[in-house]
Amino acid sequence: MKLNADLGEGQHWDNRNIAHTLAPYIEIANISCNQHAGDEDHIKETIEICLNHGVAIGAHPSYEDRKNFGRISHTLSKEELRAILLRQWDWLSKLVSSFGGELTYFKAHGALYNDMTSNPEIFSVVQETIDEISKDLIHICSPFSSTKSEKVLKEGFIDRLYLPNGRLTPRSRPNAVHDDIDKVLQQIQSLKKNKVLTEDGSEIQLFVETLCLHGDNELLVENIRLIKETINEN
């Protein structure tokens, strides 16, 4: 199962770009388009590190809201949403091309990702925009997203607590993010079997094809080798 990570958001580890630590262990890097976090120099460095490690690169667009790290919903018209997606895609695509690479994945960030999952109209605008960019572009999204596209990877989160309905527990609630590596490893093992333990202790089915590692979660970064070993276990 492929491991993807959200990068280019300004994080560092051991006084270096966090991509140095994570790139050897991931298959896909979802790189910030500079509208929720990061800066151009950091993003360029992230791109170069990932390409040097053979990591596939995807765009990680968001609502244009650096103040809230892209984690607050915004009301946009279809035209406005399409415009910000294309603008962010074009910006990152040019940077990646300057290093001899190309964007092959697309994964929305934060509130936009969640809004797409709960609102089919928003998802439709995003998917139509992706198809406009390229029919071959692979869309990483929630298992609950309303899509018939074959170019989709359903995603599970290794550090987030799930609700009994399969949605993510809001970050505003206690224990929404796992702070115990044993819980993370147990969740990886469950997700590999297409199931997950939820907030009320019940176990539900959840079909996923890729696992997400949040680059801003230090627990995951310091245990990246153990996480990768657990993913690769038969």
N, CA and C of each residue as an Amber inpcrd file, in Angstrom:
protein
   702
   0.8460000  -1.1930000   0.0000000   0.0000000   0.0000000   0.0000000
   0.8860000   1.2500000   0.0000000   0.5900000   2.2010000  -0.8750000
   1.4220000   3.3930000  -1.0010000   1.2210000   4.3380000   0.1820000
   2.3350000   4.9250000   0.6120000   2.3100000   5.9260000   1.6770000
   2.4680000   7.3000000   1.0510000   1.5230000   8.1950000   1.3380000
   1.6330000   9.5650000   0.8420000   1.7970000  10.5190000   2.0250000
   2.4660000  11.6410000   1.7740000   2.7130000  12.6110000   2.8400000
   2.4560000  14.0200000   2.3350000   1.9110000  14.8550000   3.2120000
   1.6730000  16.2610000   2.9010000   2.9390000  17.0420000   3.2460000
   3.5570000  17.6500000   2.2350000   4.8500000  18.3150000   2.4160000
   4.8340000  19.7300000   1.8330000   5.9640000  20.4110000   1.9740000
   6.0830000  21.7680000   1.4480000   5.3400000  22.7970000   2.2720000
   5.0380000  22.4360000   3.5270000   4.2440000  23.3190000   4.3860000
   5.0960000  24.0660000   5.4120000   6.4130000  24.0430000   5.2090000
   7.3110000  24.8140000   6.0630000   7.9150000  24.0670000   7.2250000
   7.5770000  22.7630000   7.3650000   8.0940000  22.0190000   8.5110000
   9.5660000  21.6390000   8.3380000  10.2460000  21.5740000   9.4690000
  11.6420000  21.1440000   9.4940000  11.8280000  20.0550000  10.5470000
  12.8590000  19.2510000  10.3720000  13.2050000  18.1950000  11.3250000
  14.7250000  18.1250000  11.3940000  15.2670000  18.1930000  12.5880000
  16.7270000  18.2390000  12.7580000  17.3310000  19.3910000  11.9600000
  16.6370000  20.5280000  11.9960000  17.0920000  21.7560000  11.3340000
  17.1980000  21.6280000   9.8190000  16.4890000  20.6560000   9.2510000
  16.4610000  20.5020000   7.7970000  15.0130000  20.3930000   7.3300000
  14.8080000  20.6440000   6.0500000  13.4960000  20.4160000   5.4490000
  13.0440000  18.9990000   5.7870000  11.8320000  18.8750000   6.2670000
  11.3340000  17.5760000   6.7190000  11.3140000  16.5320000   5.6020000
  11.3200000  16.9960000   4.3580000  11.3300000  16.0640000   3.2210000
  12.5820000  15.1860000   3.2270000  13.6860000  15.6940000   3.7620000
  14.9060000  14.8760000   3.8580000  14.6400000  13.6140000   4.6750000
  13.8350000  13.7440000   5.7150000  13.5390000  12.6220000   6.6080000
  12.4940000  11.6850000   6.0260000  11.4820000  12.2450000   5.3690000
  10.3400000  11.4400000   4.9260000  10.4720000  10.8560000   3.5240000
  11.1260000  11.5620000   2.6240000  11.1710000  11.1340000   1.2190000
  11.6710000   9.7060000   1.0070000  12.6450000   9.2150000   1.7760000
  13.0990000   7.8320000   1.5490000  12.0390000   6.7740000   1.8490000
  10.9530000   7.1750000   2.5090000   9.9690000   6.1910000   2.9610000
   8.5960000   6.3210000   2.2980000   8.3970000   7.3230000   1.4830000
   7.0730000   7.5510000   0.8960000   7.0970000   7.3420000  -0.6160000
   5.9130000   7.0880000  -1.1650000   5.7780000   6.9380000  -2.6170000
   5.2180000   8.1900000  -3.2760000   4.4240000   8.9600000  -2.5230000
   3.7490000  10.1340000  -3.0790000   3.9130000  11.3150000  -2.1380000
   4.2720000  12.4790000  -2.6920000   4.3520000  13.7170000  -1.9120000
   3.2770000  14.6790000  -2.3920000   2.3970000  15.0730000  -1.4920000
   1.3840000  16.0820000  -1.7980000   1.9640000  17.4270000  -1.3750000
   2.3350000  18.2490000  -2.3500000   3.1060000  19.4530000  -2.0360000
   2.2310000  20.7020000  -2.0690000   2.3650000  21.4890000  -1.0200000
   1.6030000  22.7310000  -0.8810000   1.7640000  23.6190000  -2.1140000
   0.6740000  24.2810000  -2.4600000   0.6920000  25.2180000  -3.5940000
   0.8550000  26.6570000  -3.1090000   1.3470000  26.8110000  -1.8740000
   1.7350000  28.1080000  -1.3230000   0.5540000  28.9760000  -0.8990000
  -0.6380000  28.3800000  -0.7420000  -1.7920000  29.1800000  -0.3590000
  -2.3370000  28.8360000   1.0270000  -1.8230000  27.7770000   1.6510000
  -2.1930000  27.5250000   3.0510000  -0.9590000  27.4860000   3.9460000
   0.2020000  27.1910000   3.3570000   1.4400000  27.1290000   4.1490000
   2.6380000  27.0230000   3.2200000   3.8270000  27.2210000   3.8040000
   5.0580000  27.1100000   3.0300000   5.4330000  28.4150000   2.3580000
   6.5640000  28.4160000   1.6860000   6.9860000  29.5470000   0.8650000
   7.7070000  28.9860000  -0.3500000   7.9370000  29.8130000  -1.3370000
   8.4610000  29.3100000  -2.6080000   9.8020000  28.6000000  -2.4490000
  10.7100000  29.1470000  -1.6680000  12.0200000  28.5040000  -1.5130000
  11.8960000  27.1350000  -0.8500000  11.0780000  27.0640000   0.1970000
  10.8820000  25.7800000   0.8890000  10.2300000  24.7600000  -0.0340000
   9.2640000  25.2140000  -0.8110000   8.5590000  24.3120000  -1.7300000
   9.4970000  23.8280000  -2.8320000  10.3200000  24.7080000  -3.3610000
  11.3040000  24.2970000  -4.3710000  12.2460000  23.2330000  -3.8110000
  12.7210000  23.4660000  -2.6020000  13.6250000  22.5010000  -1.9740000
  12.9250000  21.1560000  -1.7870000  11.6620000  21.2020000  -1.3830000
  10.8840000  19.9770000  -1.1910000  10.7440000  19.2090000  -2.4980000
  10.4450000  19.9180000  -3.5650000  10.3190000  19.2930000  -4.8860000
  11.6160000  18.5890000  -5.2700000  12.7250000  19.2900000  -5.1150000
  14.0230000  18.7250000  -5.5110000  14.3590000  17.4760000  -4.6950000
  14.1170000  17.5250000  -3.3930000  14.3950000  16.3680000  -2.5310000
  13.5570000  15.1730000  -2.9630000  12.2700000  15.4110000  -3.1910000
  11.3690000  14.3130000  -3.5600000  11.7450000  13.7070000  -4.9070000
  12.0520000  14.5370000  -5.8770000  12.4410000  14.0190000  -7.1910000
  13.7340000  13.2120000  -7.0940000  14.6590000  13.6610000  -6.2720000
  15.9250000  12.9340000  -6.1110000  15.7290000  11.5570000  -5.4850000
  14.6310000  11.3820000  -4.7630000  14.3280000  10.0910000  -4.1390000
  13.3120000   9.2780000  -4.9450000  12.9510000   9.7680000  -6.1280000
  12.0150000   9.0400000  -6.9730000  10.5860000   9.0530000  -6.4730000
  10.2460000  10.0490000  -5.6770000   8.8900000  10.1660000  -5.1310000
   7.9840000  10.8630000  -6.1410000   6.8110000  10.2970000  -6.3850000
   5.8360000  10.9340000  -7.2710000   5.2820000  12.1800000  -6.5840000
   5.0460000  13.2160000  -7.3730000   4.6190000  14.4930000  -6.7980000
   3.1930000  14.8290000  -7.2070000   2.4300000  15.2690000  -6.2210000
   1.0670000  15.7080000  -6.4660000   0.8520000  17.1100000  -5.9380000
  -0.1260000  17.7950000  -6.4960000  -0.4960000  19.1270000  -6.0140000
  -1.4020000  18.9840000  -4.7950000  -1.2230000  19.8880000  -3.8390000
  -2.0050000  19.8740000  -2.5950000  -2.6740000  21.2450000  -2.4240000
  -3.6420000  21.5500000  -3.2990000  -4.2940000  22.8630000  -3.2710000
  -5.2620000  22.9930000  -2.1040000  -5.6050000  24.2280000  -1.7910000
  -6.4290000  24.4920000  -0.6150000  -7.2560000  25.7490000  -0.8300000
  -8.1420000  26.0230000   0.1150000  -8.7160000  27.3600000   0.1710000
  -7.5560000  28.3180000   0.4240000  -7.6390000  29.4970000  -0.1590000
  -6.5300000  30.4470000  -0.0390000  -6.6280000  31.1590000   1.3100000
  -6.0500000  30.5390000   2.3290000  -6.2500000  30.9850000   3.7070000
  -5.0610000  30.5690000   4.5690000  -3.9760000  31.3070000   4.4570000
  -2.7680000  30.9780000   5.2150000  -2.9750000  31.1910000   6.7180000
  -3.8160000  32.1450000   7.0800000  -4.0470000  32.4490000   8.4930000
  -4.5410000  31.2250000   9.2540000  -5.3950000  30.4440000   8.6220000
  -6.0080000  29.2800000   9.2730000  -5.4760000  27.9520000   8.7420000
  -4.3180000  27.9970000   8.0590000  -3.6920000  26.7820000   7.5260000
  -4.6500000  26.0140000   6.6090000  -5.5650000  26.7310000   5.9800000
  -6.5000000  26.0890000   5.0540000  -7.4900000  25.1620000   5.7180000
  -7.6990000  25.3090000   7.0180000  -8.5640000  24.3790000   7.7440000
  -9.9320000  24.9650000   8.0880000 -10.2650000  26.1070000   7.4650000
 -11.5770000  26.7200000   7.6510000 -12.3060000  26.7210000   6.3090000
 -13.5810000  26.3220000   6.3230000 -14.3610000  26.2880000   5.0770000
 -14.6300000  27.6970000   4.5640000 -14.6700000  27.8300000   3.2410000
 -15.0080000  29.0940000   2.5920000 -16.1170000  28.8360000   1.5800000
 -17.0140000  29.7980000   1.4600000 -18.0930000  29.6810000   0.4830000
 -17.6480000  30.3240000  -0.8250000 -17.5270000  29.5080000  -1.8660000
 -17.0890000  29.9870000  -3.1720000 -18.0700000  29.5420000  -4.2410000
 -18.1810000  30.3310000  -5.2910000 -18.9640000  29.8920000  -6.4420000
 -18.1790000  28.8100000  -7.1740000 -18.8440000  28.0980000  -8.0630000
 -18.1570000  27.0670000  -8.8420000 -17.0050000  27.6740000  -9.6310000
 -17.2540000  28.8560000 -10.1820000 -16.2300000  29.5120000 -10.9920000
 -15.0340000  29.9280000 -10.1390000 -15.3130000  30.4210000  -8.9300000
 -14.2260000  30.8380000  -8.0430000 -13.3880000  29.6390000  -7.6050000
 -14.0590000  28.5360000  -7.2650000 -13.3300000  27.3440000  -6.8360000
 -12.4720000  26.8010000  -7.9700000 -13.0570000  26.7150000  -9.1490000
 -12.2980000  26.2380000 -10.3090000 -11.0740000  27.1270000 -10.5440000
 -11.2600000  28.4330000 -10.4150000 -10.1730000  29.3790000 -10.6820000
  -9.0160000  29.2070000  -9.6970000  -9.3230000  29.0240000  -8.4020000
  -8.2200000  28.8920000  -7.4460000  -7.4990000  27.5580000  -7.6210000
  -8.2410000  26.5290000  -8.0090000  -7.5980000  25.2310000  -8.2400000
  -6.6440000  25.3010000  -9.4250000  -7.1060000  25.9040000 -10.5070000
  -6.2590000  26.0210000 -11.6940000  -5.0530000  26.9180000 -11.4290000
  -5.2810000  27.9980000 -10.7010000  -4.1830000  28.9220000 -10.4000000
  -3.1060000  28.2270000  -9.5630000  -3.5280000  27.4960000  -8.5440000
  -2.5620000  26.8080000  -7.6910000  -1.8650000  25.6720000  -8.4440000
  -2.6330000  24.9440000  -9.2410000  -2.0350000  23.8700000 -10.0420000
  -0.9700000  24.4260000 -10.9790000  -1.3010000  25.4860000 -11.6880000
  -0.3580000  26.0640000 -12.6460000   0.9130000  26.5400000 -11.9470000
   0.7510000  27.1560000 -10.7900000   1.9150000  27.6680000 -10.0510000
   2.8600000  26.5280000  -9.6750000   2.3100000  25.4580000  -9.0940000
   3.1630000  24.3460000  -8.6680000   3.7080000  23.5740000  -9.8580000
   2.8950000  23.4150000 -10.8850000   3.3230000  22.6690000 -12.0640000
   4.5570000  23.2990000 -12.6990000   4.5920000  24.6200000 -12.7470000
   5.7450000  25.3110000 -13.3240000   7.0020000  25.0730000 -12.4850000
   6.8440000  25.0760000 -11.1630000   7.9970000  24.8150000 -10.3020000
   8.5210000  23.3990000 -10.4990000   7.6030000  22.4360000 -10.5180000
   8.0120000  21.0390000 -10.6860000   8.6830000  20.8430000 -12.0420000
   8.1350000  21.4550000 -13.0740000   8.7090000  21.3480000 -14.4220000
  10.1150000  21.9290000 -14.4770000  10.3640000  22.9670000 -13.6870000
  11.6900000  23.5990000 -13.6960000  12.7710000  22.6640000 -13.1550000
  12.3490000  21.6170000 -12.4330000  13.2880000  20.6090000 -11.9290000
  13.2440000  19.3320000 -12.7670000  12.5360000  19.3940000 -13.8910000
  12.4680000  18.2440000 -14.7780000  11.4350000  17.2080000 -14.3910000
  10.5260000  17.5640000 -13.4960000   9.4900000  16.6310000 -13.0640000
   8.1220000  17.0100000 -13.5870000   7.1140000  16.2450000 -13.1720000
   5.7360000  16.5570000 -13.5350000   4.8030000  16.1600000 -12.4020000
   3.6670000  16.8200000 -12.3530000   2.6570000  16.4970000 -11.3540000
   1.8030000  15.3450000 -11.8620000   1.6500000  14.3140000 -11.0520000
   0.8660000  13.1510000 -11.4700000  -0.2860000  12.8510000 -10.5180000
  -0.3460000  13.5660000  -9.4000000  -1.4050000  13.3600000  -8.4140000
  -2.0400000  14.6930000  -8.0250000  -3.2220000  14.5890000  -7.4470000
  -3.9520000  15.7620000  -6.9620000  -4.6480000  15.3630000  -5.6650000
  -4.4060000  16.1290000  -4.6110000  -5.1000000  15.8810000  -3.3410000
  -5.4030000  17.2120000  -2.6690000  -6.6630000  17.4920000  -2.4430000
  -7.0550000  18.7340000  -1.7870000  -6.6060000  18.7300000  -0.3290000
  -6.4670000  19.9200000   0.2200000  -5.9860000  20.0720000   1.5970000
  -7.0920000  20.5240000   2.5500000  -7.0060000  20.0390000   3.7770000
  -7.7720000  20.5960000   4.8880000  -9.2680000  20.6860000   4.6930000
  -9.7910000  21.8910000   4.8900000 -11.2350000  22.1010000   4.8280000
 -11.7940000  21.7930000   3.4460000 -11.0330000  22.0610000   2.4080000
 -11.5110000  21.7560000   1.0590000 -11.6770000  20.2530000   0.8880000
 -10.7390000  19.4780000   1.3800000 -10.8240000  18.0090000   1.3320000
 -12.0850000  17.5400000   2.0490000 -12.3300000  18.0820000   3.2460000
 -13.5040000  17.6790000   4.0180000 -14.7980000  18.1280000   3.3560000
 -14.8020000  19.3420000   2.8070000 -16.0080000  19.8510000   2.1420000
 -16.3560000  19.0170000   0.9190000 -15.3400000  18.5760000   0.2020000
 -15.5760000  17.7130000  -0.9630000 -16.2380000  16.4050000  -0.5600000
 -15.8420000  15.8920000   0.5960000 -16.3650000  14.6120000   1.0610000
 -17.8370000  14.7100000   1.4310000 -18.2260000  15.8310000   2.0270000
 -19.6010000  15.9890000   2.5060000 -20.5280000  16.6640000   1.5030000
 -19.9610000  17.3140000   0.4930000 -20.7740000  18.0620000  -0.4700000
 -20.4770000  17.5880000  -1.8970000 -21.3790000  16.8010000  -2.4960000
 -21.1480000  16.2720000  -3.8510000 -20.9460000  17.3560000  -4.9050000
 -21.5660000  18.5210000  -4.7120000 -21.4040000  19.5980000  -5.6940000
 -19.9650000  20.1200000  -5.6950000 -19.4000000  20.2750000  -4.5120000
 -18.0080000  20.7230000  -4.4250000 -17.0870000  19.6640000  -5.0110000
 -17.3570000  18.4000000  -4.6790000 -16.5360000  17.3280000  -5.2370000
 -16.6030000  17.3410000  -6.7590000 -17.7950000  17.5580000  -7.2920000
 -17.9730000  17.5550000  -8.7460000 -17.1380000  18.6430000  -9.4090000
 -17.1150000  19.8350000  -8.8150000 -16.3210000  20.9310000  -9.3760000
 -14.8370000  20.5650000  -9.3670000 -14.3880000  19.9960000  -8.2590000
 -12.9780000  19.6190000  -8.1500000 -12.6280000  18.5350000  -9.1630000
 -13.4690000  17.5030000  -9.2630000 -13.1810000  16.4130000 -10.1920000
 -13.2150000  16.8900000 -11.6410000 -14.1570000  17.7560000 -11.9680000
 -14.2220000  18.3020000 -13.3300000 -12.9730000  19.1220000 -13.6440000
 -12.4820000  19.8580000 -12.6570000 -11.2680000  20.6510000 -12.8590000
 -10.0580000  19.7440000 -13.0580000  -9.9960000  18.6690000 -12.2810000
  -8.9140000  17.6930000 -12.4450000  -8.9490000  17.1010000 -13.8470000
 -10.1300000  16.7010000 -14.3000000 -10.2680000  16.1150000 -15.6340000
  -9.9050000  17.1200000 -16.7240000 -10.1850000  18.3920000 -16.4580000
  -9.8250000  19.4430000 -17.4130000  -8.3050000  19.5600000 -17.5310000
  -7.6140000  19.3960000 -16.4180000  -6.1510000  19.4630000 -16.4220000
  -5.5740000  18.2740000 -17.1750000  -6.0200000  17.0700000 -16.7980000
  -5.5480000  15.8490000 -17.4510000  -6.4240000  14.6730000 -17.0590000
  -6.8340000  13.8930000 -18.0360000  -7.6310000  12.6940000 -17.7710000
  -6.7990000  11.6140000 -17.0720000  -5.4740000  11.7510000 -17.1110000
  -4.5900000  10.7550000 -16.5050000  -4.1950000  11.0960000 -15.0730000
  -4.6170000  12.2520000 -14.6010000  -4.2540000  12.6980000 -13.2630000
  -4.9710000  11.8510000 -12.2060000  -4.2300000  11.3740000 -11.2180000
  -4.8030000  10.5230000 -10.1720000  -5.2310000  11.3810000  -8.9850000
  -6.4740000  11.1960000  -8.5720000  -7.0790000  11.9910000  -7.5090000
  -7.0910000  11.1940000  -6.2020000  -6.3760000  11.6770000  -5.2010000
  -6.3990000  11.0670000  -3.8700000  -7.5230000  11.7110000  -3.0730000
  -8.4600000  10.8910000  -2.5850000  -9.6230000  11.4560000  -1.9030000
 -10.1840000  10.4850000  -0.8720000 -11.1860000  10.9360000  -0.1700000
 -11.8280000  10.1390000   0.8760000 -12.5590000   8.9380000   0.2900000
 -12.6330000   7.8290000   1.0320000 -13.4100000   6.6700000   0.5750000
 -14.8860000   6.9950000   0.3840000 -15.3420000   8.1130000   0.9760000
 -16.7520000   8.4830000   0.8960000 -17.0340000   9.5130000  -0.1900000
 -16.0260000   9.8900000  -0.9410000 -16.2340000  10.8590000  -2.0160000
 -17.0880000  10.2550000  -3.1190000 -17.9670000  11.0730000  -3.6760000
 -18.9050000  10.6000000  -4.7040000 -18.2640000  10.6960000  -6.0780000
 -17.5910000   9.6410000  -6.4850000 -16.9340000   9.6490000  -7.7900000
 -17.0510000   8.3020000  -8.4720000 -17.1110000   8.3420000  -9.7880000
 -17.0970000   7.1250000 -10.5910000 -15.7970000   7.0280000 -11.3910000
 -14.9290000   8.0000000 -11.1670000 -13.6670000   8.0270000 -11.8960000
 -12.7990000   6.8340000 -11.5250000 -12.1160000   6.2750000 -12.5220000
 -11.1840000   5.1750000 -12.2700000  -9.8200000   5.6980000 -11.8250000
  -9.5790000   6.9930000 -12.0230000  -8.2980000   7.5930000 -11.6510000
  -8.3870000   8.1730000 -10.2390000  -8.6900000   7.2970000  -9.2860000
  -8.8750000   7.7180000  -7.9030000  -8.1490000   6.7540000  -6.9730000
  -7.5430000   7.2990000  -5.9270000  -6.9870000   6.4900000  -4.8450000
  -7.7240000   6.8650000  -3.5660000  -8.4130000   5.9070000  -2.9770000
  -9.1290000   6.1470000  -1.7300000  -8.1200000   6.1520000  -0.5800000
  -8.2520000   7.1330000   0.2960000  -7.2140000   7.3880000   1.2930000
  -7.6760000   7.1250000   2.7250000  -6.7450000   6.5750000   3.5130000
  -6.9700000   6.4180000   4.9410000  -5.9110000   7.1890000   5.7130000
  -6.2620000   7.6290000   6.9170000  -5.3440000   8.4180000   7.7400000
  -4.8500000   7.5900000   8.9200000  -3.5460000   7.5440000   9.0910000
  -2.9810000   6.6820000  10.1240000  -2.9740000   7.3360000  11.5020000
  -3.1410000   8.6670000  11.5480000  -3.0470000   9.3650000  12.8350000
  -4.3410000  10.0410000  13.2600000  -5.4330000   9.8010000  12.5490000
  -6.6910000  10.4670000  12.8650000  -7.7180000   9.4780000  13.4010000
  -8.4890000   9.9300000  14.3830000  -9.5630000   9.1220000  14.9520000
 -10.7830000   9.2090000  14.0450000 -11.3780000   8.0710000  13.7540000
 -12.5620000   8.0200000  12.8960000 -13.8390000   7.9670000  13.7310000
 -14.9010000   8.5270000  13.1700000 -16.2320000   8.4360000  13.7610000
 -16.8990000   7.1470000  13.2920000 -17.9560000   6.6910000  13.9780000
 -18.6440000   5.4630000  13.5700000 -19.2150000   5.5150000  12.1520000
 -19.4570000   6.7320000  11.6280000 -19.9640000   6.8510000  10.2530000
 -18.8420000   6.8640000   9.2190000 -17.5990000   6.6960000   9.6760000
 -16.4670000   6.6390000   8.7630000 -15.8030000   7.9690000   8.4800000
 -16.3920000   9.0480000   8.9670000 -15.7830000  10.3690000   8.7670000
 -14.6850000  10.5930000   9.8070000 -13.8770000  11.6060000   9.5730000
 -12.8340000  11.9460000  10.5340000 -13.4170000  12.7370000  11.6990000
 -12.9490000  12.4410000  12.8990000 -13.3390000  13.2290000  14.0610000
 -12.7960000  14.6480000  13.8950000 -13.6340000  15.6850000  14.0430000
 -13.1460000  17.0650000  13.8980000 -11.9540000  17.3310000  14.8120000
 -10.9950000  18.0840000  14.2980000  -9.7860000  18.3680000  15.0760000
 -10.0870000  19.1490000  16.3550000 -11.2410000  19.7940000  16.4140000
 -11.6110000  20.5630000  17.6010000 -11.9960000  19.6760000  18.7790000
 -12.2080000  18.3900000  18.5230000 -12.6240000  17.4700000  19.5750000
 -11.4240000  16.7470000  20.1820000 -11.5380000  16.3470000  21.4620000
 -10.4290000  15.6410000  22.1270000 -10.0760000  14.3430000  21.4090000
  -8.7970000  14.0330000  21.3930000  -8.2920000  12.7640000  20.8480000
  -8.5120000  12.6030000  19.3440000  -8.7510000  13.7080000  18.6440000
  -8.9770000  13.6330000  17.1990000  -7.7270000  13.1840000  16.4570000
  -6.5660000  13.4670000  17.0430000  -5.2840000  13.0630000  16.4610000
  -4.5810000  12.1340000  17.4510000  -4.1870000  10.9650000  16.9860000
  -3.5140000  10.0050000  17.8670000  -2.1740000  10.5580000  18.3480000
  -1.9250000  10.4300000  19.6540000  -0.6490000  10.8730000  20.2200000
   0.1500000   9.7030000  20.7830000  -0.2320000   8.4990000  20.3840000
   0.4120000   7.2700000  20.8500000   0.8100000   6.4460000  19.6240000
   2.0900000   6.1610000  19.4710000   2.5490000   5.4520000  18.2730000
   1.9330000   4.0620000  18.1750000   1.6440000   3.4350000  19.3100000
   1.0160000   2.1120000  19.2600000  -0.3650000   2.1820000  18.6120000
  -1.1060000   3.2550000  18.8970000  -2.4180000   3.4330000  18.2650000
  -2.2630000   3.6270000  16.7580000  -1.2430000   4.3760000  16.3760000
  -0.9840000   4.6060000  14.9530000  -0.6780000   3.2880000  14.2490000
   0.1860000   2.4900000  14.8360000   0.5730000   1.2180000  14.2220000
  -0.6070000   0.2490000  14.1640000  -1.4310000   0.2390000  15.2060000
  -2.6230000  -0.6030000  15.2020000  -3.5880000  -0.1670000  14.1070000
  -3.6950000   1.1560000  13.9220000  -4.6010000   1.6610000  12.8890000
  -4.0850000   1.3060000  11.4940000  -2.7860000   1.3470000  11.3020000
  -2.2120000   0.9360000  10.0180000  -2.5690000  -0.5130000   9.7240000
  -2.3900000  -1.3660000  10.7080000  -2.6900000  -2.7860000  10.5200000
  -4.1650000  -3.0030000  10.1970000  -5.0380000  -2.2360000  10.8350000
  -6.4730000  -2.3570000  10.5670000  -6.8210000  -1.8570000   9.1720000
  -6.2840000  -0.6990000   8.7970000  -6.5910000  -0.1250000   7.4900000
  -6.1100000  -1.0220000   6.3570000  -5.0210000  -1.7180000   6.5750000
  -4.5420000  -2.6700000   5.5620000  -5.5490000  -3.7930000   5.3370000
  -6.3820000  -4.0330000   6.3470000  -7.4210000  -5.0650000   6.2510000
  -8.7890000  -4.4480000   5.9340000  -8.7770000  -3.1660000   5.5300000
  -9.9930000  -2.4430000   5.1500000 -10.9930000  -2.3180000   6.2930000
 -10.4690000  -2.0150000   7.4700000 -11.3320000  -1.7470000   8.6140000
 -10.6230000  -0.7670000   9.5370000 -11.3860000  -0.1770000  10.4830000
 -10.7820000   0.7740000  11.4040000 -11.6180000   0.8420000  12.6760000
 -10.9390000   1.0470000  13.8010000 -11.5960000   1.2060000  15.0950000
 -12.0310000   2.6600000  15.2360000 -13.2650000   2.8900000  15.6830000
 -13.8100000   4.2430000  15.7260000 -13.8860000   4.7970000  17.1510000
 -14.3640000   6.0170000  17.2330000 -14.4120000   6.7690000  18.4880000
 -15.1640000   6.0380000  19.6000000 -16.2440000   5.3400000  19.2490000
 -17.0440000   4.6740000  20.2820000 -16.6150000   3.2240000  20.5290000
 -15.4910000   2.8290000  19.9340000 -14.9750000   1.4870000  20.1450000
 -15.4520000   0.4550000  19.1480000 -16.3540000   0.8630000  18.2580000
 -16.8410000  -0.0670000  17.2370000 -15.8620000  -0.1300000  16.0720000
 -15.9130000  -1.2280000  15.3320000 -15.0520000  -1.4140000  14.1650000
 -15.9050000  -1.3630000  12.9100000 -15.4640000  -0.5820000  11.9250000
 -16.2200000  -0.4490000  10.6830000 -15.3460000  -0.8220000   9.4960000
 -16.0010000  -1.1100000   8.3720000 -15.2950000  -1.3760000   7.1260000
 -14.9010000  -0.0530000   6.4770000 -13.6870000   0.0160000   5.9600000
 -13.2130000   1.2260000   5.2960000 -12.2000000   0.8210000   4.2330000
 -12.6040000   0.8800000   2.9770000 -11.7250000   0.4630000   1.8850000
 -10.8000000   1.6040000   1.4960000  -9.4960000   1.4040000   1.6700000
  -8.5220000   2.4320000   1.2990000  -7.4010000   1.8140000   0.4690000
  -6.7760000   2.6560000  -0.3540000  -5.7130000   2.2050000  -1.2590000
  -4.3850000   2.9080000  -1.0140000  -4.4120000   3.9690000  -0.2100000
  -3.1950000   4.6850000   0.1450000  -3.3570000   5.2270000   1.5530000
  -2.2440000   5.3490000   2.2670000  -2.2660000   5.8580000   3.6320000
  -1.5600000   7.2030000   3.6860000  -2.1240000   8.1180000   4.4760000
  -1.5660000   9.4700000   4.5730000  -0.7730000   9.6620000   5.8560000
   0.3900000  10.2790000   5.7050000   1.2210000  10.6920000   6.8240000
   1.2710000  12.2150000   6.8310000   0.8150000  12.8300000   7.9140000
   0.8410000  14.2860000   8.0070000   2.2350000  14.7650000   8.4110000
   2.8150000  15.6010000   7.5770000   4.1610000  16.0830000   7.8330000
   4.2710000  16.9820000   9.0480000   3.1250000  17.4830000   9.5580000
   3.1640000  18.3620000  10.7240000   2.9490000  17.5980000  12.0290000
   2.9050000  16.2660000  11.9540000   2.7420000  15.4450000  13.1490000
   4.1040000  14.8520000  13.5320000   4.7250000  15.4100000  14.5620000
   6.0750000  14.9830000  14.9430000   6.1330000  13.5130000  15.3400000
   5.0600000  12.9980000  15.9250000   5.0290000  11.5890000  16.3190000
   5.2690000  10.6880000  15.1190000   4.6650000  11.0360000  13.9890000
   4.8160000  10.2290000  12.7860000   6.2130000  10.3690000  12.1990000
   6.7310000  11.5800000  12.2130000   8.0480000  11.8270000  11.6290000
   9.1340000  11.0590000  12.3800000   9.0860000  11.1010000  13.6990000
  10.1400000  10.4410000  14.4830000  10.0300000   8.9190000  14.4440000
   8.8740000   8.4170000  13.9820000   8.6680000   6.9670000  13.8960000
   8.4690000   6.4940000  12.4570000   8.9720000   7.2510000  11.4980000
   8.6990000   6.9520000  10.0980000   9.2040000   5.5680000   9.6880000
  10.3640000   5.1620000  10.1770000  10.9010000   3.8490000   9.8060000
   9.9740000   2.7290000  10.3030000   9.5180000   2.8440000  11.5360000
   8.6210000   1.8430000  12.1150000   7.2800000   1.8220000  11.3850000
   6.8070000   2.9930000  11.0140000   5.5510000   3.0960000  10.2660000
   5.6680000   2.3850000   8.9250000   6.7630000   2.6310000   8.2200000
   6.9560000   2.0070000   6.9080000   7.0900000   0.4960000   7.0420000
   7.7910000   0.0400000   8.0640000   7.9360000  -1.4010000   8.2870000
   6.5750000  -2.0470000   8.5370000   5.7140000  -1.3600000   9.2810000
   4.3810000  -1.8930000   9.5770000   3.5310000  -1.9610000   8.3140000
   3.6390000  -0.9620000   7.4650000   2.8990000  -0.9670000   6.2000000
   3.3480000  -2.1260000   5.3220000   4.6370000  -2.4030000   5.3210000
   5.1910000  -3.4340000   4.4310000   5.0410000  -4.8510000   4.9640000
   4.6510000  -4.9900000   6.2210000   4.4660000  -6.3290000   6.7900000
   3.3550000  -7.0740000   6.0620000   3.5380000  -8.3750000   5.8500000
   2.5020000  -9.1880000   5.2200000   1.4030000  -9.5230000   6.2270000
